[in-house]
């Protein structure tokens, strides 16, 4: 329990913590009381059926109530264009003619959005840092040698005195 509280209220998670959270996140782990579902008529494919059946799905996730999402991830989600009034993350789908498939698509989009917000870049190990440093020094040497060669080439083109 203490570990869970530390994970939820820390500023940013480690790479491993974020990765385990991303793997454990599923449709069943999202509390239903935090999600508002609305259905409306779709503008997508369906012919005359579009005018009769409410197949478009809109999910609204109330970020202020979501204690199961870390604060830094909520801040990242608030910076996206998917935020509506009242601190809600809005996800819509009218991709198919089926309301059920659109609902599944919305949940997939919601899970993907949360996973992207929780993602943390992996910390580089000592070996990788050393490799990057050596590659940078090699590249600097190459660049300086090229610069010296170009300088010599141009200086040889200059006239040494009067040519008349």
N, CA, C and O of each residue as an XYZ file, in Angstrom:
656
protein
N       0.830     -1.198      0.000
C       0.000      0.000      0.000
C       0.868      1.254      0.000
O       0.604      2.205     -0.736
N       1.903      1.245      0.830
C       2.799      2.397      0.905
C       3.511      2.618     -0.430
O       3.708      3.753     -0.864
N       3.893      1.509     -1.073
C       4.554      1.597     -2.362
C       3.616      2.193     -3.414
O       4.048      2.973     -4.263
N       2.346      1.829     -3.359
C       1.362      2.366     -4.292
C       1.185      3.868     -4.092
O       1.113      4.621     -5.063
N       1.116      4.303     -2.839
C       0.967      5.739     -2.558
C       2.193      6.516     -3.021
O       2.061      7.604     -3.582
N       3.378      5.971     -2.792
C       4.593      6.638     -3.251
C       4.580      6.772     -4.764
O       4.962      7.808     -5.308
N       4.135      5.710     -5.447
C       4.105      5.716     -6.899
C       3.105      6.731     -7.439
O       3.358      7.389     -8.449
N       1.971      6.853     -6.762
C       0.925      7.762     -7.246
C       1.252      9.223     -6.995
O       0.902     10.078     -7.809
N       1.907      9.527     -5.901
C       2.118     10.917     -5.540
C       3.528     11.425     -5.798
O       3.835     12.571     -5.469
N       4.388     10.606     -6.377
C       5.714     11.081     -6.735
C       5.607     11.945     -7.987
O       4.627     11.863     -8.727
N       6.618     12.765     -8.215
C       6.566     13.687     -9.343
C       6.619     12.948    -10.676
O       5.812     13.213    -11.568
N       7.566     12.023    -10.812
C       7.628     11.251    -12.041
C       8.139      9.855    -11.707
O       9.002      9.679    -10.847
N       7.598      8.891    -12.392
C       7.978      7.507    -12.133
C       9.267      7.159    -12.848
O       9.720      7.879    -13.737
N       9.845      6.046    -12.444
C      10.987      5.525    -13.168
C      10.477      4.800    -14.408
O       9.276      4.594    -14.580
N      11.405      4.425    -15.253
C      11.048      3.736    -16.491
C      10.353      2.411    -16.191
O       9.354      2.078    -16.828
N      10.869      1.661    -15.236
C      10.284      0.353    -14.917
C       8.890      0.482    -14.310
O       8.000     -0.310    -14.624
N       8.696      1.476    -13.443
C       7.366      1.692    -12.854
C       6.353      2.040    -13.939
O       5.241      1.513    -13.952
N       6.743      2.928    -14.845
C       5.841      3.334    -15.925
C       5.539      2.160    -16.845
O       4.409      2.003    -17.309
N       6.546      1.339    -17.108
C       6.349      0.197    -18.003
C       5.399     -0.830    -17.389
O       4.545     -1.366    -18.095
N       5.525     -1.115    -16.101
C       4.619     -2.073    -15.457
C       3.199     -1.517    -15.404
O       2.236     -2.264    -15.574
N       3.061     -0.209    -15.170
C       1.735      0.414    -15.154
C       1.089      0.318    -16.532
O      -0.096      0.008    -16.646
N       1.876      0.585    -17.585
C       1.352      0.527    -18.951
C       0.882     -0.882    -19.304
O      -0.154     -1.052    -19.946
N       1.640     -1.886    -18.886
C       1.255     -3.261    -19.177
C       0.013     -3.689    -18.403
O      -0.786     -4.484    -18.898
N      -0.152     -3.161    -17.184
C      -1.297     -3.572    -16.365
C      -2.579     -2.815    -16.721
O      -3.668     -3.224    -16.317
N      -2.461     -1.718    -17.471
C      -3.631     -0.910    -17.812
C      -4.490     -1.639    -18.844
O      -4.008     -2.038    -19.904
N      -5.749     -1.802    -18.519
C      -6.693     -2.444    -19.443
C      -8.060     -1.794    -19.278
O      -8.247     -0.919    -18.432
N      -8.998     -2.227    -20.086
C     -10.353     -1.682    -20.022
C     -10.993     -1.971    -18.664
O     -11.745     -1.149    -18.139
N     -10.694     -3.134    -18.102
C     -11.277     -3.517    -16.807
C     -10.670     -2.712    -15.655
O     -11.301     -2.569    -14.608
N      -9.465     -2.190    -15.831
C      -8.829     -1.438    -14.743
C      -9.298      0.016    -14.674
O      -8.976      0.719    -13.716
N     -10.050      0.472    -15.670
C     -10.586      1.842    -15.656
C     -11.917      1.824    -14.926
O     -12.846      1.146    -15.365
N     -12.036      2.560    -13.807
C     -13.294      2.568    -13.052
C     -14.437      3.172    -13.878
O     -14.285      4.238    -14.475
N     -15.558      2.491    -13.905
C     -16.710      2.927    -14.710
C     -17.302      4.251    -14.213
O     -17.875      5.008    -14.997
N     -17.164      4.528    -12.922
C     -17.736      5.768    -12.384
C     -16.947      7.011    -12.795
O     -17.418      8.131    -12.599
N     -15.750      6.826    -13.365
C     -14.958      7.963    -13.822
C     -15.169      8.257    -15.305
O     -14.663      9.250    -15.828
N     -15.920      7.387    -15.975
C     -16.127      7.520    -17.420
C     -17.593      7.823    -17.702
O     -18.487      7.147    -17.193
N     -17.828      8.844    -18.515
C     -19.176      9.179    -18.972
C     -19.253      8.791    -20.448
O     -18.410      9.193    -21.250
N     -20.266      8.010    -20.796
C     -20.423      7.535    -22.167
C     -21.650      8.183    -22.793
O     -22.724      8.218    -22.193
N     -21.473      8.699    -24.016
C     -22.584      9.282    -24.763
C     -22.606      8.667    -26.156
O     -21.568      8.337    -26.729
N     -23.820      8.523    -26.684
C     -23.994      7.978    -28.021
C     -24.727      9.005    -28.868
O     -25.632      9.684    -28.385
N     -24.333      9.117    -30.135
C     -25.016     10.046    -31.043
C     -24.967      9.470    -32.448
O     -24.344      8.436    -32.690
N     -25.625     10.145    -33.361
C     -25.658      9.675    -34.740
C     -24.307      9.924    -35.398
O     -23.698     10.981    -35.234
N     -23.870      8.952    -36.121
C     -22.554      8.990    -36.735
C     -22.607      9.638    -38.105
O     -23.629      9.611    -38.790
N     -21.470     10.226    -38.488
C     -21.375     10.778    -39.837
C     -20.602      9.839    -40.740
O     -20.359     10.154    -41.905
N     -20.217      8.702    -40.221
C     -19.403      7.749    -40.961
C     -20.208      6.877    -41.894
O     -21.325      7.237    -42.267
N     -19.660      5.729    -42.279
C     -20.328      4.839    -43.227
C     -21.586      4.219    -42.646
O     -21.691      4.054    -41.431
N     -22.537      3.875    -43.496
C     -23.741      3.217    -43.009
C     -24.971      3.477    -43.838
O     -26.021      2.890    -43.576
N     -24.876      4.332    -44.824
C     -26.038      4.608    -45.678
C     -27.170      5.236    -44.892
O     -26.935      6.140    -44.091
N     -28.413      4.768    -45.108
C     -29.560      5.329    -44.402
C     -29.578      4.918    -42.937
O     -30.255      5.543    -42.121
N     -28.840      3.876    -42.606
C     -28.770      3.422    -41.217
C     -28.181      4.509    -40.311
O     -28.485      4.562    -39.119
N     -27.331      5.378    -40.887
C     -26.704      6.460    -40.126
C     -27.765      7.365    -39.514
O     -27.587      7.864    -38.403
N     -28.857      7.581    -40.222
C     -29.893      8.498    -39.748
C     -30.791      7.892    -38.675
O     -31.570      8.609    -38.046
N     -30.694      6.591    -38.458
C     -31.598      5.924    -37.520
C     -30.926      5.479    -36.224
O     -31.555      5.506    -35.165
N     -29.661      5.073    -36.290
C     -29.012      4.420    -35.152
C     -27.899      5.301    -34.597
O     -27.131      5.896    -35.353
N     -27.816      5.379    -33.276
C     -26.760      6.142    -32.613
C     -25.517      5.264    -32.465
O     -25.382      4.515    -31.497
N     -24.610      5.367    -33.442
C     -23.421      4.516    -33.411
C     -22.160      5.247    -32.976
O     -21.187      4.612    -32.570
N     -22.165      6.555    -33.055
C     -20.990      7.314    -32.626
C     -20.892      7.255    -31.108
O     -21.889      7.433    -30.408
N     -19.675      7.002    -30.597
C     -19.456      6.885    -29.161
C     -18.517      7.994    -28.719
O     -17.519      8.282    -29.380
N     -18.848      8.610    -27.595
C     -18.008      9.643    -26.993
C     -17.770      9.271    -25.535
O     -18.711      9.155    -24.751
N     -16.506      9.086    -25.182
C     -16.139      8.795    -23.791
C     -15.532     10.041    -23.176
O     -14.713     10.719    -23.797
N     -15.935     10.333    -21.964
C     -15.363     11.458    -21.230
C     -14.796     10.922    -19.920
O     -15.524     10.362    -19.100
N     -13.496     11.097    -19.735
C     -12.816     10.657    -18.523
C     -12.610     11.870    -17.629
O     -11.973     12.845    -18.028
N     -13.148     11.805    -16.426
C     -13.038     12.917    -15.484
C     -11.670     12.858    -14.803
O     -11.472     12.074    -13.874
N     -10.729     13.682    -15.260
C      -9.352     13.630    -14.762
C      -9.246     14.024    -13.293
O      -8.379     13.522    -12.578
N     -10.111     14.907    -12.844
C     -10.034     15.348    -11.444
C     -10.349     14.212    -10.471
O      -9.874     14.228     -9.335
N     -11.136     13.236    -10.894
C     -11.496     12.108    -10.025
C     -10.542     10.924    -10.155
O     -10.602      9.992     -9.353
N      -9.677     10.952    -11.143
C      -8.814      9.800    -11.428
C      -7.575      9.813    -10.536
O      -6.545     10.384    -10.892
N      -7.691      9.182     -9.383
C      -6.536      9.080     -8.483
C      -5.618      7.947     -8.906
O      -4.487      7.872     -8.425
N      -6.057      7.077     -9.774
C      -5.272      5.942    -10.241
C      -4.323      6.310    -11.379
O      -3.521      5.482    -11.811
N      -4.412      7.553    -11.867
C      -3.468      8.058    -12.868
C      -2.514      9.009    -12.162
O      -2.968      9.875    -11.414
N      -1.208      8.878    -12.373
C      -0.252      9.775    -11.712
C      -0.443     11.226    -12.145
O      -0.907     11.502    -13.251
N      -0.079     12.141    -11.261
C      -0.296     13.566    -11.510
C       0.448     14.070    -12.743
O      -0.095     14.857    -13.519
N       1.684     13.620    -12.924
C       2.434     14.103    -14.093
C       1.766     13.661    -15.400
O       1.817     14.381    -16.398
N       1.142     12.483    -15.394
C       0.449     12.008    -16.594
C      -0.820     12.824    -16.838
O      -1.154     13.137    -17.981
N      -1.520     13.166    -15.760
C      -2.719     14.010    -15.926
C      -2.341     15.372    -16.495
O      -3.052     15.915    -17.340
N      -1.212     15.927    -16.027
C      -0.759     17.215    -16.557
C      -0.429     17.114    -18.042
O      -0.726     18.031    -18.808
N       0.178     16.014    -18.449
C       0.476     15.818    -19.876
C      -0.812     15.712    -20.684
O      -0.903     16.261    -21.782
N      -1.809     15.011    -20.148
C      -3.072     14.863    -20.874
C      -3.813     16.189    -20.959
O      -4.504     16.453    -21.943
N      -3.675     17.016    -19.947
C      -4.344     18.326    -19.968
C      -3.774     19.233    -21.053
O      -4.445     20.171    -21.484
N      -2.571     18.974    -21.493
C      -1.938     19.796    -22.521
C      -2.320     19.357    -23.937
O      -1.925     20.004    -24.907
N      -3.074     18.278    -24.067
C      -3.501     17.823    -25.394
C      -4.752     18.570    -25.834
O      -5.350     19.317    -25.060
N      -5.133     18.359    -27.076
C      -6.329     19.009    -27.621
C      -7.601     18.262    -27.251
O      -8.698     18.719    -27.573
N      -7.474     17.121    -26.580
C      -8.624     16.284    -26.275
C      -9.316     16.673    -24.973
O     -10.232     15.975    -24.539
N      -8.907     17.762    -24.344
C      -9.487     18.174    -23.069
C     -10.654     19.115    -23.310
O     -10.553     20.083    -24.065
N     -11.767     18.807    -22.649
C     -12.959     19.640    -22.754
C     -13.161     20.449    -21.486
O     -12.295     20.494    -20.612
N     -14.303     21.078    -21.402
C     -14.634     21.857    -20.211
C     -14.793     20.924    -19.023
O     -15.212     19.776    -19.178
N     -14.465     21.409    -17.857
C     -14.651     20.611    -16.657
C     -13.579     19.554    -16.456
O     -13.818     18.557    -15.775
N     -12.399     19.753    -17.035
C     -11.261     18.850    -16.835
C     -11.593     17.422    -17.280
O     -11.362     16.460    -16.547
N     -12.138     17.304    -18.490
C     -12.520     16.002    -19.031
C     -11.671     15.676    -20.260
O     -11.466     16.524    -21.129
N     -11.190     14.457    -20.320
C     -10.505     13.953    -21.501
C     -11.577     13.342    -22.401
O     -12.283     12.422    -21.988
N     -11.702     13.851    -23.628
C     -12.771     13.423    -24.533
C     -12.180     12.562    -25.646
O     -11.250     12.972    -26.340
N     -12.735     11.363    -25.803
C     -12.322     10.441    -26.857
C     -13.574     10.037    -27.621
O     -14.565      9.625    -27.019
N     -13.531     10.155    -28.966
C     -14.698      9.803    -29.781
C     -14.316      8.785    -30.849
O     -13.152      8.660    -31.229
N     -15.319      8.070    -31.320
C     -15.115      7.125    -32.415
C     -16.413      6.943    -33.192
O     -17.474      6.702    -32.617
N     -16.303      7.063    -34.509
C     -17.417      6.723    -35.393
C     -16.856      5.967    -36.595
O     -17.317      6.120    -37.725
N     -15.865      5.164    -36.316
C     -15.132      4.442    -37.345
C     -15.956      3.343    -38.010
O     -15.814      3.104    -39.210
N     -16.812      2.674    -37.245
C     -17.575      1.556    -37.795
C     -19.072      1.815    -37.685
O     -19.495      2.838    -37.148
N     -19.865      0.887    -38.196
C     -21.333      0.981    -38.118
C     -21.856      0.433    -36.801
O     -23.023      0.634    -36.466
N     -21.010     -0.252    -36.057
C     -21.438     -0.905    -34.823
C     -21.110     -0.045    -33.604
O     -19.992      0.452    -33.468
N     -22.079      0.123    -32.735
C     -21.880      0.878    -31.510
C     -20.875      0.175    -30.598
O     -20.044      0.831    -29.969
N     -20.945     -1.141    -30.525
C     -20.049     -1.920    -29.680
C     -18.593     -1.806    -30.141
O     -17.687     -1.639    -29.324
N     -18.379     -1.897    -31.452
C     -17.017     -1.768    -31.976
C     -16.466     -0.361    -31.773
O     -15.280     -0.187    -31.493
N     -17.334      0.643    -31.916
C     -16.908      2.018    -31.658
C     -16.571      2.220    -30.180
O     -15.650      2.967    -29.849
N     -17.317      1.554    -29.290
C     -17.034      1.624    -27.855
C     -15.654      1.016    -27.568
O     -14.863      1.585    -26.816
N     -15.378     -0.137    -28.170
C     -14.076     -0.777    -27.994
C     -12.956      0.106    -28.540
O     -11.885      0.206    -27.943
N     -13.215      0.741    -29.676
C     -12.230      1.639    -30.269
C     -11.958      2.829    -29.349
O     -10.809      3.243    -29.197
N     -13.005      3.380    -28.736
C     -12.841      4.495    -27.801
C     -11.990      4.084    -26.594
O     -11.092      4.818    -26.180
N     -12.281      2.912    -26.038
C     -11.492      2.441    -24.902
C     -10.041      2.190    -25.301
O      -9.127      2.467    -24.524
N      -9.827      1.667    -26.504
C      -8.452      1.470    -26.981
C      -7.721      2.807    -27.097
O      -6.562      2.928    -26.700
N      -8.411      3.808    -27.646
C      -7.812      5.146    -27.759
C      -7.528      5.735    -26.386
O      -6.482      6.348    -26.175
N      -8.456      5.552    -25.451
C      -8.282      6.069    -24.091
C      -7.083      5.422    -23.412
O      -6.265      6.108    -22.800
N      -6.981      4.116    -23.520
C      -5.861      3.398    -22.914
C      -4.553      3.840    -23.553
O      -3.561      4.041    -22.852
N      -4.537      3.995    -24.873
C      -3.327      4.431    -25.567
C      -2.925      5.845    -25.133
O      -1.738      6.124    -24.961
N      -3.894      6.729    -24.957
C      -3.615      8.097    -24.516
C      -3.019      8.098    -23.112
O      -2.060      8.823    -22.846
N      -3.580      7.291    -22.213
C      -3.065      7.218    -20.846
C      -1.657      6.618    -20.847
O      -0.777      7.098    -20.132
N      -1.445      5.575    -21.642
C      -0.122      4.956    -21.714
C       0.924      5.937    -22.238
O       2.050      5.967    -21.741
N       0.562      6.737    -23.237
C       1.489      7.732    -23.763
C       1.823      8.795    -22.719
O       2.960      9.260    -22.640
N       0.830      9.177    -21.921
C       1.052     10.199    -20.906
C       1.913      9.674    -19.760
O       2.681     10.431    -19.166
N       1.792      8.398    -19.451
C       2.554      7.800    -18.350
C       3.988      7.486    -18.772
O       4.871      7.381    -17.920
N       4.228      7.338    -20.063
C       5.528      6.901    -20.571
C       6.665      7.795    -20.082
O       6.556      9.021    -20.045
N       7.756      7.136    -19.710
C       8.964      7.813    -19.251
C      10.119      7.287    -20.090
O      10.199      6.089    -20.360
N      11.010      8.178    -20.503
C      12.143      7.724    -21.298
C      13.088      6.902    -20.435
O      13.242      7.146    -19.238
N      13.705      5.939    -21.064
C      14.604      5.033    -20.357
C      15.908      5.749    -20.045
O      16.450      6.470    -20.883
N      16.408      5.541    -18.826
C      17.659      6.158    -18.421
C      18.809      5.430    -19.102
O      18.813      4.201    -19.184
N      19.784      6.189    -19.590
C      20.923      5.585    -20.270
C      21.897      5.023    -19.240
O      22.135      5.635    -18.199
N      22.455      3.856    -19.538
C      23.430      3.263    -18.623
C      24.819      3.832    -18.925
O      25.002      4.553    -19.906
N      25.791      3.501    -18.074
C      27.140      4.045    -18.197
C      27.794      3.668    -19.531
O      28.489      4.479    -20.144
N      27.567      2.451    -19.961
C      28.173      1.983    -21.206
C      27.678      2.807    -22.390
O      28.464      3.182    -23.260
N      26.385      3.087    -22.424
C      25.811      3.873    -23.512
C      26.329      5.311    -23.478
O      26.654      5.884    -24.518
N      26.405      5.890    -22.277
C      26.912      7.257    -22.155
C      28.361      7.359    -22.619
O      28.738      8.320    -23.291
N      29.172      6.365    -22.260
C      30.572      6.342    -22.684
C      30.672      6.223    -24.200
O      31.495      6.890    -24.827
N      29.831      5.372    -24.787
C      29.821      5.194    -26.238
C      29.436      6.487    -26.948
O      30.044      6.848    -27.956
N      28.443      7.175    -26.433
C      28.014      8.439    -27.035
C      29.127      9.475    -26.953
O      29.359     10.222    -27.904
N      29.811      9.518    -25.820
C      30.894     10.479    -25.646
C      32.034     10.225    -26.628
O      32.571     11.160    -27.221
N      32.399      8.957    -26.797
C      33.484      8.641    -27.738
C      33.064      8.950    -29.171
O      33.866      9.466    -29.950
N      31.832      8.645    -29.524
C      31.364      8.969    -30.882
C      31.354     10.480    -31.122
O      31.669     10.938    -32.221
N      30.993     11.252    -30.093
C      31.009     12.710    -30.236
C      32.428     13.224    -30.434
O      32.663     14.105    -31.261
N      33.376     12.674    -29.677
C      34.763     13.130    -29.815
C      35.322     12.751    -31.191
O      36.047     13.540    -31.799
N      34.995     11.562    -31.685
C      35.439     11.152    -33.019
C      34.857     12.082    -34.078
O      35.559     12.497    -35.000
N      33.581     12.407    -33.944
C      32.930     13.304    -34.903
C      33.538     14.698    -34.845
O      33.706     15.338    -35.882
N      33.869     15.179    -33.653
C      34.516     16.490    -33.519
C      35.877     16.504    -34.213
O      36.221     17.474    -34.889
N      36.653     15.427    -34.047
C      37.958     15.344    -34.706
C      37.804     15.371    -36.215
O      38.538     16.083    -36.901
N      36.845     14.592    -36.748
C      36.596     14.570    -38.194
C      36.206     15.946    -38.722
O      36.671     16.393    -39.770
N      35.331     16.601    -37.952
C      34.877     17.928    -38.374
C      36.040     18.920    -38.403
O      36.152     19.713    -39.338
N      36.905     18.883    -37.391
C      38.043     19.810    -37.340
C      39.051     19.522    -38.450
O      39.602     20.444    -39.051
N      39.291     18.235    -38.718
C      40.211     17.879    -39.805
C      39.674     18.359    -41.143
O      40.425     18.885    -41.964
N      38.379     18.180    -41.365
C      37.750     18.639    -42.605
C      37.851     20.161    -42.723
O      38.083     20.698    -43.806
N      37.678     20.826    -41.622
C      37.737     22.283    -41.620
C      39.160     22.764    -41.957
O      39.340     23.731    -42.697
N      40.155     22.076    -41.405
C      41.544     22.441    -41.684
C      41.872     22.205    -43.155
O      42.535     23.032    -43.781
N      41.410     21.074    -43.716
C      41.656     20.781    -45.130
C      41.010     21.831    -46.026
O      41.620     22.283    -46.995
N      39.793     22.213    -45.711
C      39.101     23.230    -46.501
C      39.834     24.567    -46.417
O      39.958     25.288    -47.407
N      40.310     24.877    -45.231
C      41.037     26.132    -45.037
C      42.324     26.139    -45.850
O      42.647     27.146    -46.481
N      43.071     25.023    -45.846
C      44.303     24.932    -46.623
C      44.018     25.034    -48.113
O      44.749     25.706    -48.841
N      42.973     24.379    -48.566
C      42.606     24.421    -49.978
C      42.313     25.850    -50.417
O      42.747     26.275    -51.487
N      41.591     26.578    -49.605
C      41.220     27.946    -49.965
C      42.422     28.878    -49.882
O      42.552     29.811    -50.674
N      43.295     28.618    -48.920
C      44.475     29.488    -48.798
C      45.434     29.264    -49.966
O      46.131     30.196    -50.366
N      45.487     28.052    -50.523
C      46.326     27.788    -51.692
C      45.792     28.482    -52.928
O      46.559     28.756    -53.851
N      44.524     28.769    -52.977
C      43.920     29.436    -54.124
C      44.224     30.930    -54.149
O      44.195     31.570    -55.200
N      44.513     31.464    -52.982
C      44.799     32.915    -52.929
C      46.093     33.237    -53.638
O      47.022     32.430    -53.669
N      46.140     34.402    -54.194
C      47.374     34.795    -54.889
C      48.455     35.150    -53.876
O      48.165     35.675    -52.801
N      49.727     34.853    -54.236
C      50.832     35.101    -53.330
C      51.408     36.501    -53.532
O      52.132     37.010    -52.676
N      51.097     37.090    -54.615
C      51.611     38.426    -54.920
C      50.957     38.962    -56.155
O      49.854     38.557    -56.521
N      51.649     39.885    -56.803
C      51.077     40.475    -58.028
C      51.289     39.543    -59.199
O      52.366     38.972    -59.368
N      50.242     39.391    -60.018
C      50.289     38.463    -61.134
C      50.410     39.139    -62.500
O      50.075     38.492    -63.492
N      50.846     40.345    -62.625
C      50.810     40.970    -63.940
C      52.115     40.987    -64.589
O      52.242     41.484    -65.707
